[in-house]
């Protein structure tokens, strides 16, 4: 039976989440359930987030681990009445518990590897929650097919392994119905998480590409929930990833996490590059931690390769020893040098490239004929693989050809095992192998080399008749395209596409001096044994705690629809400017100072027409015409543009080029607010900027009277940003002895005289009013970018410096909801103009313009 909540899931797949209120006729479920309930009972589509003021029903932190599959094995009972469940000892998720605090409860949410009849699902859910602390997610068959076999395996998995869908037969075209199923499945997982969730106490750790949009569903419900995500596959370069039609939806969903983890810096770098090119976000590195500022939240980036579970490997070795598998294999390969490959059977593992390299090695080094054996274990595919039949046929043909050419009675150079191999049998093969060869053309991590290293070290504290504890040397030939490669500095790294080089690497590995093999092994073993799965999970939890430390200090709320949803995290004192409050303060005051930025404040940043509208001119005339007001436009633009645009405003003050030039009203002359009059430094700065302009397509130089600006807003974002960083260092070096400041801003690098800031304009106005005996008792300052922060800072210090009235009402306001030194915000320029219009309506003084002269006092 299909639940009622499922009927509206496909509405979500397009990214347009319905905003639903709390229906009075729905029964609310408790946050923590002893028995899993029906999904349809959940008020799951609420856009309103649960407040963090709710008391938790459980004491202490918990970890909820969410993955596509639970770490369980399931099989039908012999009498066909019910199911038997046991832990999957090979599951990485099960092992991560070892790195978490002993008193931290761990719950698992995921699907089962078997189909459970709907009639049995409630009983199975209750049993698994009680006995295993697992919460199963039962997906309808039609969703599973399109979600897992469809979008995950035919779209995401190939793309993340650098396979583009050039034709319907090669990777498959994008199918939106599969994307809809993917979103629907992720939503169902989120509902199961919500059933057992305590928002204040729980950490939620989501795993792998199957659940990349899950953070959005959880963040919509709980703004302060601590969410981590770890990607176990590669993350492709931006040139590959940008081909995905839902690229931005997935990126924005991942950014709803607090911490996003990757195995290697390359994968993280690709993700950051995608965020930069597609979302305009730049990362920052502080004290060794990488973070993305996203609407006031810092999304941490974690780089930590996963490890293995040492205890599990050693226990499997003991089992292999008891079953005499090592002894059996040792006898089978007596007098032979064994090279070993252990791979899943898929198109990215490069199995046939390994076979071709072995063939080449036997041809080039005939001494290995009759001596060297390559044992290749091919684990069956999980799910329906792409081009699987072709791969199998190619491998079989290569094995047959090589064995026919180089084989002889009692010797086959290729031993191909295409069946499931138990963990203990795999350990036995590791123990007899002189070298493990990994030729994957792309792989997320690949723990085969780690397992091999531990097996060659022997069983700790065990003396065995079979000699399992003896080997203490190992050699690795690994592809440079797998995640574990950077951490294995003693391995021979190869480009698997270069068959000849791979063959030479295999020969070098097995021919190397015994002492060097031992030294390389010892180095690898030290790393693998200390960087195990417990170390990985402990490190990830510590970074989650650090990243989420400010969750309950800041004020958080969600905005946006669909996958455009994001949480804005702001200082508790940062709030929206109330028009009623500011109008009341305005009416009661007698000496007012008003400072307005231009672009992005009273004029939309992306407007093609840069001159102010007639409405803005009218408002400014009303405000500046009041004798109790001192009104200034404080802009980075040149004085020529400002003079032309605001010529109708007789009493309006203008500050050009961030305050280098200042004019109190139209009939007065421009003043220079800096003592610097020597601009010889421009002759040094401009050639440097010109060289970067010539090398950076889309960039240009803007020359002002007091400053020179390099702009790269139309250049490639990644290259422009890189060039800007390089130019900043270059200019600081060239201009080290000049009285200038070199600063970077949004898509600009600017050189200007030292001490010239918008803040000095505010200070000059306050001082002038104080000299006249009219200390400002009302201050309004509005701006939208980094240069306006200087004004906010001066205004914030003005009270303590006694340059404004002790009881002054101060309104420092930024445009847009973002971190700022201002205490107020307005959403956009239209709200700014509306607020100014309200102040103008409260002003009784006639306007002062060319058309309507001011009344004389």
BELCORSUL-V452022 format. One record per helix or strand. SS is the DSSP state (H for helix, E for strand). FROM is the first residue (numbers start at 1). TO is the last residue. If there is no record, write none. Layout:
ss=<SS | SS>
from=<FROM | FROM>
to=<TO | TO>
//
This chain:
ss=<H | E | H | E | E | E | E | H | E | H | E | H | E | E | H | E | H | H | E | H | H | E | H | E | E | E | H | H | E | H | H | E | H | E | E | E | H | E | E | H | E | E | H | E | H | H | H | E | H | E | E | H | E | E | E | H | E | H | E | H | E | E | H | E | E | H | E | E | H | E | H | E | E | H>
from=<4 | 20 | 39 | 46 | 62 | 72 | 83 | 92 | 105 | 118 | 134 | 141 | 167 | 170 | 176 | 202 | 209 | 214 | 226 | 238 | 247 | 259 | 265 | 283 | 289 | 297 | 310 | 325 | 337 | 351 | 366 | 372 | 388 | 408 | 411 | 414 | 423 | 435 | 443 | 448 | 475 | 482 | 485 | 492 | 499 | 514 | 533 | 555 | 562 | 566 | 575 | 579 | 592 | 599 | 603 | 614 | 629 | 639 | 653 | 657 | 661 | 671 | 682 | 700 | 707 | 717 | 740 | 748 | 758 | 778 | 786 | 809 | 824 | 829>
to=<11 | 20 | 41 | 46 | 69 | 76 | 87 | 99 | 111 | 132 | 136 | 160 | 167 | 171 | 195 | 207 | 211 | 221 | 230 | 241 | 254 | 262 | 279 | 286 | 294 | 303 | 322 | 332 | 344 | 364 | 368 | 379 | 406 | 408 | 411 | 417 | 432 | 438 | 443 | 457 | 479 | 482 | 487 | 494 | 511 | 530 | 547 | 559 | 564 | 570 | 576 | 588 | 596 | 599 | 603 | 625 | 634 | 645 | 656 | 659 | 663 | 672 | 695 | 703 | 711 | 734 | 745 | 753 | 771 | 783 | 798 | 815 | 826 | 841>
//
